């Protein structure tokens, strides 16, 4: 698919998801849409991508960048959030450190750069970190367990699919795949991204109804906003320098690091007893702001191909 067709498909999918969220007053559609995203689209996109690409020479550097970026953000947020109530503090740290690394950047990078291959390794790495970090935060902050256990499982599913994709790449994927095979893989990837964007639109629409417990002028929200709008982008611009300014890896790392808080942070906040309502509210507010900021930065660095 050409970039225009991809853009139209993804916009329609996101718009449909948003519309379904407004029509589903009882939230009945939430379960099937979430199931498709968590257990089909996300694992599927990682499986197909790594099936066709395997392990790249850049992956070790990207994983190192991702770990360094996330740990520095976590450390800074732990310090600046001192004095906040435990549940609120957990939400601030989650929202400030863990970005939307799949639902938004994959479709946008697919349209603007023609690939999200490097961003996928960033997403896989921070998913693994978040599984551990959320549990550690719960223990350190002393928050009670919330409802459900799908947060960690949802984060683990793409990692399992990634491993399976890499394994099958070296076992069954041809060394010189035909154009037809590559075309089918591209078609499947775009269809899965459309499902991911459908879920993103649905989750964004539902988050508009979440009654946030903290206002947008509160110190917890301002801390989260500053970390996402200023701290994250500046740190990424610095830490990604070894990739070479303007290189595809550099551009994708800075782009994903400027993304808004991950939608799944709300689910994880519920599981680990953080302030889930405020997490959802902050994500809704910061999503358009961070997305616009990331697009401006990507354009300024020559990332639109």
C-alpha positions as CSV (number, residue, x, y, z in Angstrom):
1,X,0.0,0.0,0.0
2,X,1.2,3.5,-0.8
3,X,1.5,6.1,2.1
4,X,-1.8,7.8,1.1
5,X,-3.8,4.6,1.2
6,X,-2.2,3.7,4.5
7,X,-3.0,7.1,6.0
8,X,-6.6,6.9,4.9
9,X,-7.0,3.3,6.2
10,X,-5.5,4.2,9.6
11,X,-7.5,7.4,10.0
12,X,-10.7,5.6,9.1
13,X,-9.9,2.8,11.6
14,X,-9.2,5.3,14.4
15,X,-12.3,7.3,13.6
16,X,-14.4,4.1,13.6
17,X,-13.0,3.1,17.0
18,X,-13.8,6.6,18.4
19,X,-17.3,6.4,17.0
20,X,-17.9,3.0,18.5
21,X,-16.7,4.3,21.9
22,X,-19.3,7.0,21.8
23,X,-22.1,4.6,20.7
24,X,-21.2,2.0,23.3
25,X,-22.7,3.7,26.4
26,X,-22.5,0.5,28.4
27,X,-19.0,-0.3,27.4
28,X,-20.0,-3.6,26.0
29,X,-17.8,-3.2,22.9
30,X,-14.8,-2.6,25.0
31,X,-14.1,-6.2,25.7
32,X,-14.0,-7.5,22.1
33,X,-12.1,-4.4,20.8
34,X,-9.5,-4.8,23.6
35,X,-9.3,-8.6,22.9
36,X,-8.6,-8.0,19.3
37,X,-5.9,-5.5,20.1
38,X,-4.1,-7.3,23.0
39,X,-4.3,-10.9,21.8
40,X,-4.4,-10.6,18.0
41,X,-3.2,-7.3,16.6
42,X,-0.2,-6.5,18.9
43,X,1.3,-10.1,19.0
44,X,0.5,-10.4,15.3
45,X,2.3,-7.2,14.3
46,X,5.4,-8.2,16.2
47,X,5.3,-11.8,14.9
48,X,5.0,-10.7,11.2
49,X,7.6,-7.9,11.5
50,X,10.3,-10.1,13.1
51,X,9.4,-13.0,10.9
52,X,10.4,-10.9,7.9
53,X,13.3,-9.0,9.4
54,X,14.9,-11.2,12.0
55,X,17.5,-9.5,14.2
56,X,19.2,-6.4,12.9
57,X,22.6,-5.2,13.7
58,X,21.1,-2.0,15.1
59,X,18.9,-3.9,17.6
60,X,21.5,-4.1,20.4
61,X,22.1,-0.3,20.3
62,X,18.3,0.4,20.2
63,X,17.8,-1.9,23.2
64,X,20.6,-0.1,25.1
65,X,19.1,3.3,24.2
66,X,15.6,2.1,25.4
67,X,16.9,0.8,28.7
68,X,19.0,3.9,29.3
69,X,16.2,6.3,28.4
70,X,13.6,4.5,30.5
71,X,15.7,4.1,33.6
72,X,16.8,7.8,33.5
73,X,13.2,8.9,33.2
74,X,12.1,6.5,36.0
75,X,14.9,7.9,38.2
76,X,14.0,11.5,37.6
77,X,10.3,10.9,38.2
78,X,10.9,9.0,41.4
79,X,12.8,12.0,42.7
80,X,10.5,14.8,41.6
81,X,7.3,13.0,42.7
82,X,8.4,12.7,46.3
83,X,5.7,14.0,48.7
84,X,2.8,12.9,46.4
85,X,0.2,10.4,47.7
86,X,1.4,6.8,46.8
87,X,-1.3,6.0,44.3
88,X,-0.9,9.3,42.5
89,X,2.9,9.0,42.5
90,X,2.7,5.6,40.9
91,X,0.5,7.1,38.1
92,X,2.9,10.0,37.6
93,X,5.9,7.7,37.2
94,X,4.1,5.3,34.9
95,X,2.7,8.1,32.7
96,X,5.9,10.1,32.6
97,X,8.2,7.2,31.8
98,X,6.2,4.7,29.6
99,X,5.1,6.1,26.3
100,X,2.6,5.0,23.7
101,X,5.2,2.9,21.7
102,X,2.9,1.0,19.4
103,X,-0.7,2.3,18.8
104,X,0.4,5.8,17.6
105,X,4.0,5.6,16.3
106,X,3.6,2.4,14.2
107,X,0.9,3.8,11.9
108,X,2.5,7.3,11.8
109,X,6.0,6.0,11.0
110,X,4.6,3.6,8.5
111,X,3.1,6.5,6.6
112,X,5.8,9.1,7.1
113,X,9.0,6.9,6.9
114,X,7.7,3.7,5.3
115,X,8.8,1.6,8.3
116,X,8.6,1.3,12.0
117,X,11.2,-1.5,12.2
118,X,13.5,0.2,14.7
119,X,10.7,1.6,16.8
120,X,9.4,-2.0,17.3
121,X,12.6,-2.9,19.2
122,X,12.1,0.2,21.4
123,X,8.5,-0.9,22.1
124,X,9.5,-4.5,22.9
125,X,12.3,-3.3,25.3
126,X,10.2,-0.9,27.3
127,X,7.3,-3.4,27.5
128,X,9.7,-5.8,29.2
129,X,10.9,-3.1,31.6
130,X,7.3,-2.0,32.4
131,X,6.3,-5.5,33.5
132,X,9.0,-5.4,36.2
133,X,8.8,-1.6,37.0
134,X,5.1,-1.6,37.8
135,X,5.5,-4.5,40.3
136,X,8.5,-2.8,41.9
137,X,6.6,0.5,42.2
138,X,3.6,-1.3,43.8
139,X,5.9,-2.8,46.4
140,X,7.9,0.3,47.1
141,X,4.9,2.6,47.3
142,X,2.8,0.2,49.2
143,X,-0.3,0.5,47.0
144,X,-3.0,-2.2,47.2
145,X,-3.7,-4.6,44.4
146,X,-6.5,-3.5,42.0
147,X,-8.8,-5.5,39.9
148,X,-7.6,-7.9,37.1
149,X,-4.3,-9.2,36.0
150,X,-4.2,-8.6,32.3
151,X,-1.8,-5.7,32.5
152,X,1.4,-7.8,32.8
153,X,0.0,-10.5,30.5
154,X,-0.9,-7.9,27.8
155,X,2.7,-6.5,28.0
156,X,4.2,-10.1,27.7
157,X,2.2,-11.3,24.7
158,X,4.1,-9.2,22.1
159,X,7.4,-10.3,23.6
160,X,6.4,-13.9,23.1
161,X,5.3,-13.2,19.5
162,X,8.6,-11.4,18.8
163,X,10.6,-14.4,20.0
164,X,8.5,-16.7,17.8
165,X,8.9,-14.4,14.8
166,X,12.7,-14.4,15.2
167,X,12.8,-18.1,15.5
168,X,10.7,-18.7,12.4
169,X,12.6,-16.1,10.5
170,X,15.8,-18.3,10.8
171,X,13.9,-21.6,10.4
172,X,11.4,-21.1,7.6
173,X,11.7,-17.6,6.1
174,X,13.5,-17.7,2.7
175,X,16.8,-15.8,2.4
176,X,15.5,-14.2,-0.8
177,X,11.7,-13.8,-0.3
178,X,9.6,-13.2,-3.4
179,X,7.8,-10.0,-4.1
180,X,4.5,-11.7,-3.6
181,X,5.5,-13.0,-0.2
182,X,6.7,-9.5,0.9
183,X,3.4,-8.1,-0.5
184,X,1.3,-10.5,1.6
185,X,3.4,-9.6,4.7
186,X,2.9,-5.9,4.1
187,X,-0.8,-6.4,3.6
188,X,-1.1,-8.3,6.9
189,X,1.0,-5.7,8.7
190,X,-1.3,-2.8,7.5
191,X,-4.4,-4.7,8.5
192,X,-3.1,-5.4,12.0
193,X,-2.0,-1.7,12.3
194,X,-5.6,-0.7,11.4
195,X,-6.9,-2.9,14.2
196,X,-4.4,-1.3,16.6
197,X,-5.5,2.1,15.6
198,X,-9.2,1.1,15.9
199,X,-8.5,0.2,19.5
200,X,-6.6,3.4,20.0
201,X,-9.5,5.5,18.8
202,X,-11.9,3.4,21.0
203,X,-9.7,3.8,24.1
204,X,-9.3,7.5,23.5
205,X,-13.0,8.0,23.2
206,X,-13.7,6.1,26.4
207,X,-11.1,8.0,28.3
208,X,-13.0,11.2,27.7
209,X,-15.6,9.9,30.2
210,X,-13.2,9.0,32.9
211,X,-13.7,11.3,35.9
212,X,-10.1,12.4,36.7
213,X,-9.5,12.9,40.4
214,X,-6.8,15.6,39.8
215,X,-7.1,18.8,37.9
216,X,-4.8,19.8,35.0
217,X,-3.3,22.6,37.2
218,X,-2.2,20.1,39.8
219,X,1.5,19.4,40.4
220,X,1.1,15.6,39.5
221,X,-0.3,16.5,36.0
222,X,2.3,19.2,35.4
223,X,5.1,16.8,36.4
224,X,3.8,14.3,33.9
225,X,3.3,16.9,31.2
226,X,6.8,18.3,31.6
227,X,8.4,14.9,31.5
228,X,6.5,14.0,28.3
229,X,6.7,17.3,26.5
230,X,10.2,18.5,27.6
231,X,12.2,15.9,29.5
232,X,11.6,12.9,27.2
233,X,12.3,14.6,23.9
234,X,15.5,16.4,25.2
235,X,16.8,13.2,26.8
236,X,16.1,11.2,23.6
237,X,17.8,13.8,21.4
238,X,20.9,13.4,23.6
239,X,21.0,9.7,24.1
240,X,20.3,8.9,20.4
241,X,23.4,10.8,19.2
242,X,25.5,7.6,18.8
243,X,23.1,6.5,16.0
244,X,24.0,9.6,14.0
245,X,21.9,12.7,13.8
246,X,19.3,12.3,11.0
247,X,19.7,8.6,10.6
248,X,16.6,6.5,10.4
249,X,17.3,4.9,13.8
250,X,17.9,8.4,15.4
251,X,14.7,9.7,13.9
252,X,12.6,6.8,15.1
253,X,14.1,6.8,18.6
254,X,13.4,10.5,19.1
255,X,9.9,10.2,17.6
256,X,8.8,7.3,19.9
257,X,10.4,8.9,23.0
258,X,8.2,12.0,22.3
259,X,5.0,10.0,22.3
260,X,2.2,10.6,24.9
261,X,1.7,8.2,27.8
262,X,0.8,4.7,26.9
263,X,-2.9,3.8,26.9
264,X,-2.1,0.6,28.7
265,X,-0.9,2.6,31.7
266,X,-4.5,3.0,32.7
267,X,-5.0,-0.7,32.9
268,X,-1.7,-1.3,34.7
269,X,-2.7,1.5,37.2
270,X,-5.9,-0.4,38.0
271,X,-4.0,-3.7,38.5
272,X,-1.4,-2.2,40.8
273,X,-3.6,0.2,42.8
274,X,-2.5,3.5,41.3
275,X,-4.8,6.4,40.3
276,X,-6.2,4.9,37.2
277,X,-8.8,7.7,36.6
278,X,-6.2,10.4,36.6
279,X,-3.9,8.3,34.4
280,X,-6.6,8.0,31.8
281,X,-7.4,11.8,32.0
282,X,-3.8,12.8,31.6
283,X,-3.3,10.4,28.6
284,X,-6.4,12.0,26.9
285,X,-5.0,15.5,27.3
286,X,-1.4,14.7,26.4
287,X,-2.1,12.5,23.4
288,X,-2.8,15.3,20.9
289,X,-0.2,17.6,22.4
290,X,2.6,15.0,22.3
291,X,1.6,13.7,18.9
292,X,1.7,17.2,17.4
293,X,5.1,17.8,19.0
294,X,6.5,14.5,17.8
295,X,5.4,15.2,14.2
296,X,6.9,18.7,14.3
297,X,10.2,17.3,15.5
298,X,10.2,14.5,13.0
299,X,9.4,17.0,10.1
300,X,12.1,19.4,11.3
301,X,14.7,16.6,11.3
302,X,13.7,15.6,7.8
303,X,11.9,12.4,8.7
304,X,9.0,12.8,6.2
305,X,9.9,10.6,3.2
